[in-house]
């Protein structure tokens, strides 16, 4: 094992197999399921912590929350690991943790959007610090331009996601009009065709 290997994959696999056998025995006897070993818990923690230190995750202020989410997801889904299909638990749990990180980031961005949008709408800054942009909208003072940019980018990404979910005639109608049609208006148009 080199100094960069912080998980012994074979030992981790053996510990998971041993735990599964204990769970099967307990189920057959009708007794409660055994608690995961400290070693398996340490593996979950190490994988989550090391993944959070990668450059694409390290700069987030909520990194510790991401690590906790990763471990929590491993504890939820460890019984889904099937050693007959894969002998690489490290990769399996790394993927679980990776997607839990992405969910946490998306949730944090959504929360940040709500905060920024409320700040923009309420005008936390006094009126002297508000500026009118080229569209005639009031925007925060220059110190807060990143808030306005964040709000615009977030809303644009939501709009694009919504467009990709549209199918068939809905996509054609919505993409070829400047005005968003409600479902009832769209149904009326379809009925008149």
C-alpha positions in Angstrom: 0.0 0.0 0.0 1.5 3.4 -1.0 1.3 6.5 1.1 -1.4 7.8 -1.2 -3.7 4.8 -0.5 -5.8 5.7 2.5 -8.2 2.8 2.0 -7.2 -0.8 1.6 -9.8 -1.8 -0.9 -9.5 -5.6 -0.2 -9.8 -5.2 3.5 -12.7 -2.8 3.0 -14.4 -5.4 0.8 -13.8 -8.2 3.3 -15.3 -6.1 6.1 -18.4 -5.4 4.1 -18.8 -9.1 3.2 -18.4 -10.0 6.9 -21.0 -7.4 7.9 -23.4 -8.7 5.3 -23.0 -12.2 6.6 -23.8 -11.0 10.1 -26.9 -9.2 8.8 -28.1 -12.3 7.0 -27.6 -14.4 10.2 -29.4 -11.8 12.3 -32.3 -11.6 9.8 -32.6 -15.4 9.8 -32.7 -15.5 13.6 -35.1 -12.6 13.7 -32.8 -10.5 15.9 -31.8 -6.8 15.2 -29.2 -6.0 12.6 -25.7 -5.6 13.9 -24.0 -2.2 14.0 -21.4 -1.4 11.3 -17.9 -1.8 12.4 -15.7 1.1 13.2 -13.4 0.2 10.3 -16.3 0.6 7.8 -17.3 3.9 9.3 -13.7 5.1 9.2 -13.5 4.1 5.5 -16.7 6.1 4.8 -15.3 9.1 6.7 -11.9 8.9 4.9 -13.4 8.6 1.5 -15.7 11.5 2.1 -13.0 13.7 3.6 -10.5 13.0 0.9 -13.0 13.6 -1.9 -14.0 17.0 -0.3 -10.3 18.1 -0.5 -10.3 17.7 -4.3 -10.0 21.1 -6.1 -13.6 21.0 -7.4 -14.9 20.8 -3.8 -12.3 22.3 -1.5 -13.2 25.9 -1.8 -16.8 25.6 -0.6 -17.5 27.1 2.8 -19.9 24.2 3.6 -17.3 21.5 3.0 -17.8 19.9 6.4 -21.5 19.6 5.7 -20.7 18.0 2.4 -18.5 15.4 4.2 -21.3 14.7 6.7 -23.8 14.3 3.8 -21.4 11.9 2.1 -21.1 9.7 5.2 -24.8 9.8 5.8 -25.5 8.6 2.2 -23.0 5.8 2.6 -24.8 4.7 5.8 -28.2 4.8 4.0 -27.1 2.8 1.0 -24.3 0.5 2.2 -26.6 -2.5 2.0 -27.0 -2.0 -1.7 -23.4 -2.8 -2.4 -23.3 -6.2 -4.0 -19.9 -8.0 -3.9 -21.0 -10.4 -6.6 -21.3 -7.5 -9.1 -18.2 -5.5 -8.0 -15.2 -6.1 -5.8 -14.4 -2.4 -5.6 -16.3 -0.8 -2.7 -14.0 2.2 -2.8 -15.3 3.2 -6.2 -18.9 2.4 -5.3 -18.9 4.6 -2.1 -16.9 7.3 -3.8 -19.6 7.7 -6.4 -22.3 7.8 -3.7 -20.4 10.6 -1.9 -19.7 12.5 -5.1 -23.4 12.7 -5.9 -24.3 13.7 -2.4 -21.8 16.6 -2.7 -23.4 17.7 -5.9 -26.9 17.6 -4.2 -25.5 19.7 -1.3 -24.0 22.2 -3.7 -27.2 22.6 -5.7 -29.2 23.0 -2.4 -26.8 25.6 -1.1 -26.9 27.5 -4.4 -30.7 27.5 -4.2 -30.6 28.8 -0.7 -28.1 31.5 -1.7 -30.4 32.5 -4.6 -33.3 32.9 -2.2 -31.2 35.1 0.1 -29.8 37.2 -2.7 -33.2 37.6 -4.4 -34.8 38.7 -1.1 -31.9 41.2 -0.6 -32.4 42.5 -4.1 -36.2 42.8 -3.8 -36.3 44.3 -0.3 -33.4 46.7 -1.1 -31.5 46.1 2.1 -29.2 49.0 1.1 -30.6 52.5 1.3 -32.0 54.1 -1.8 -28.8 56.1 -2.4 -27.0 52.8 -3.0 -29.3 51.6 -5.7 -28.6 52.1 -9.4 -30.8 51.8 -12.4 -29.5 49.6 -15.2 -30.1 49.8 -18.9 -33.5 48.0 -18.6 -34.7 50.5 -16.0 -34.5 47.9 -13.2 -33.1 48.9 -9.8 -30.0 47.0 -8.9 -27.7 47.0 -5.9 -24.7 49.2 -5.6 -21.5 48.0 -7.4 -20.3 46.1 -4.3 -23.2 43.8 -4.8 -22.9 43.2 -8.6 -22.0 39.6 -8.0 -25.4 39.1 -6.3 -27.1 40.4 -9.4 -24.9 38.2 -11.7 -25.5 35.2 -9.5 -29.3 35.8 -9.6 -29.3 36.2 -13.4 -27.2 33.0 -13.9 -29.3 31.0 -11.5 -32.5 32.1 -13.1 -31.0 31.4 -16.6 -29.9 27.9 -15.6 -33.4 27.2 -14.3 -35.0 28.5 -17.5 -32.7 26.2 -19.6 -33.5 23.2 -17.5 -37.2 23.9 -17.9 -36.8 24.2 -21.7 -35.0 20.9 -21.9 -37.9 19.2 -20.1 -40.4 20.4 -22.7 -41.2 17.9 -25.5 -42.7 17.9 -28.9 -45.2 20.6 -29.7 -44.7 22.2 -26.3 -41.0 22.8 -27.1 -41.9 24.2 -30.5 -44.5 26.6 -29.1 -42.5 27.8 -26.2 -39.2 28.3 -28.1 -41.0 30.2 -30.9 -42.8 32.8 -28.8 -41.4 35.5 -26.6 -44.4 35.2 -24.2 -44.5 32.1 -22.0 -47.9 30.5 -22.5 -49.8 28.9 -19.7 -51.0 25.3 -20.1 -54.5 26.5 -20.6 -53.5 28.9 -23.4 -51.4 26.2 -25.0 -54.3 23.8 -24.9 -56.5 26.4 -26.5 -54.0 26.8 -29.3 -53.7 23.1 -29.8 -57.5 22.7 -29.9 -57.7 25.4 -32.6 -55.1 23.7 -34.9 
